[in-house]
Amino acid sequence: MSPQVHTFARRALWMLPVWTAFLFLSTLTHQPDPQTAFADFSEYVTTGQFLVSHLLASIAGAAIGSIGVIGLMVYLQDSKLAGRVITGMVATVAGNIFLTAVFGVAAFAQPAMGRMFLAGEQNAVDFYNQVYAAPLFGTAILGLLLFMVGGAFIGNGIAASGLLPRWTGWVYAVSAVGFAVSFILLPVGMSVFSALLTVATGAIAWSAAGKGRGEDARAALSPGA
């Protein structure tokens, strides 16, 4: 690995805790159920906070996280079980792409639905039901499944790499799977698992940075430097 690529990989690891922190922030509030409280839902999705949360935490966050897992794959390419990290990277990036499509609908279509309803257009509910139908839910489920597969493979690869703290790999795997399952079954769990992911990825980036400083120091002291 060239020094430039190694430096990129080490620095890109810091994008992982940024991404997971965005995930955590995006879970602090939850929209009202449009099936039972469409008026409250409309008020919520027409706020600036809702739009910023989806654009920054969900969409930009997915891009940042994708770069982070690519950096992790490069950083661990020579480790034991590197193939698992590569598989996990591919699944995570693909999952982020599918989920970003869903977040894009939420960011741009839901505010339009809310404005229609608040303006007295009752067909906004029908508009919602037509958008949030089988194709969109299928896309979301596929994205979440890929996210879980990616998290499991990446976490296992980290734990077995010998280059990063073993515990961070297991926390990463459990938290990624738990986050995706909570997205469907128990939204409050998303906050817990995204917080754990932030701890694990922060420790990963910190550990790699520490090793990088040690490598730089040894290179500076070597006779050929």
QUIQUINOR-V496878 format. One record per pair of residues at least 24 apart in sequence whose ideal C-beta (glycine too) atoms are under 8 Angstrom apart, sorted by the first residue. I is the first residue (numbers start at 1). J is the second residue. If there is no record, write none. Layout:
BEGIN
i=<I | I>
j=<J | J>
END
This chain:
BEGIN
i=<1 | 1 | 1 | 5 | 6 | 6 | 7 | 8 | 8 | 9 | 9 | 9 | 9 | 10 | 10 | 10 | 10 | 10 | 11 | 12 | 12 | 12 | 12 | 12 | 12 | 12 | 13 | 13 | 13 | 13 | 13 | 13 | 13 | 13 | 13 | 14 | 14 | 14 | 15 | 15 | 15 | 15 | 15 | 16 | 16 | 16 | 16 | 16 | 16 | 16 | 16 | 16 | 17 | 17 | 17 | 17 | 18 | 18 | 18 | 19 | 19 | 19 | 19 | 19 | 19 | 20 | 20 | 20 | 20 | 20 | 21 | 22 | 22 | 22 | 22 | 22 | 22 | 23 | 23 | 23 | 23 | 23 | 23 | 23 | 24 | 24 | 24 | 24 | 24 | 25 | 25 | 26 | 26 | 26 | 26 | 26 | 27 | 27 | 27 | 27 | 28 | 29 | 30 | 34 | 34 | 38 | 38 | 38 | 38 | 39 | 41 | 42 | 42 | 42 | 42 | 42 | 42 | 43 | 43 | 44 | 45 | 45 | 45 | 45 | 45 | 46 | 46 | 46 | 46 | 50 | 50 | 51 | 51 | 54 | 54 | 54 | 55 | 58 | 58 | 58 | 58 | 58 | 59 | 59 | 59 | 59 | 62 | 62 | 62 | 62 | 62 | 63 | 63 | 65 | 65 | 66 | 66 | 66 | 66 | 68 | 69 | 69 | 69 | 72 | 72 | 72 | 75 | 75 | 76 | 76 | 76 | 76 | 76 | 79 | 79 | 79 | 79 | 79 | 80 | 80 | 80 | 81 | 81 | 81 | 81 | 82 | 82 | 84 | 84 | 84 | 84 | 84 | 85 | 85 | 85 | 85 | 85 | 87 | 87 | 87 | 88 | 88 | 88 | 88 | 88 | 88 | 88 | 88 | 88 | 89 | 89 | 90 | 91 | 91 | 91 | 91 | 91 | 92 | 92 | 92 | 92 | 92 | 93 | 94 | 94 | 95 | 95 | 95 | 95 | 95 | 95 | 95 | 95 | 95 | 96 | 96 | 97 | 98 | 98 | 98 | 98 | 98 | 99 | 99 | 99 | 99 | 101 | 101 | 102 | 102 | 102 | 102 | 105 | 105 | 144 | 144 | 144 | 145 | 147 | 147 | 147 | 148 | 148 | 148 | 148 | 150 | 151 | 151 | 151 | 151 | 151 | 152 | 152 | 158 | 163 | 163 | 164 | 164 | 164 | 165 | 165 | 165 | 167 | 168 | 168 | 168 | 168 | 168 | 171 | 171 | 171 | 171 | 172 | 172 | 172 | 172 | 175>
j=<74 | 77 | 78 | 74 | 74 | 75 | 212 | 71 | 74 | 71 | 72 | 74 | 75 | 71 | 75 | 208 | 209 | 212 | 71 | 67 | 68 | 70 | 71 | 72 | 74 | 75 | 68 | 71 | 72 | 75 | 201 | 204 | 205 | 208 | 209 | 68 | 205 | 209 | 64 | 65 | 67 | 68 | 71 | 65 | 68 | 69 | 71 | 72 | 201 | 202 | 204 | 205 | 198 | 201 | 202 | 205 | 61 | 64 | 68 | 61 | 62 | 64 | 65 | 68 | 201 | 65 | 194 | 197 | 198 | 201 | 198 | 56 | 57 | 58 | 60 | 61 | 64 | 57 | 61 | 179 | 190 | 194 | 197 | 198 | 191 | 194 | 195 | 197 | 198 | 53 | 57 | 53 | 54 | 57 | 58 | 61 | 187 | 190 | 191 | 194 | 191 | 53 | 187 | 125 | 128 | 117 | 124 | 125 | 128 | 117 | 114 | 113 | 114 | 115 | 117 | 118 | 124 | 114 | 118 | 114 | 106 | 110 | 111 | 113 | 114 | 111 | 114 | 115 | 118 | 110 | 111 | 107 | 111 | 103 | 106 | 107 | 107 | 99 | 100 | 103 | 106 | 107 | 100 | 103 | 104 | 107 | 96 | 97 | 99 | 100 | 103 | 96 | 100 | 92 | 96 | 92 | 93 | 96 | 97 | 201 | 93 | 150 | 154 | 154 | 158 | 204 | 163 | 208 | 157 | 158 | 161 | 163 | 164 | 157 | 160 | 161 | 162 | 163 | 160 | 161 | 162 | 156 | 157 | 160 | 161 | 157 | 161 | 153 | 154 | 156 | 157 | 160 | 153 | 154 | 157 | 158 | 161 | 149 | 150 | 153 | 149 | 150 | 151 | 152 | 153 | 154 | 155 | 156 | 157 | 150 | 154 | 150 | 146 | 147 | 149 | 150 | 153 | 146 | 147 | 150 | 151 | 154 | 150 | 146 | 150 | 142 | 143 | 144 | 145 | 146 | 147 | 148 | 149 | 150 | 143 | 147 | 143 | 139 | 140 | 142 | 143 | 146 | 140 | 143 | 144 | 147 | 139 | 143 | 136 | 139 | 140 | 143 | 131 | 136 | 180 | 183 | 184 | 180 | 176 | 179 | 180 | 176 | 177 | 180 | 181 | 176 | 175 | 176 | 177 | 179 | 180 | 176 | 177 | 204 | 208 | 211 | 204 | 207 | 208 | 203 | 204 | 207 | 200 | 200 | 201 | 203 | 204 | 207 | 196 | 197 | 199 | 200 | 197 | 200 | 201 | 204 | 200>
END
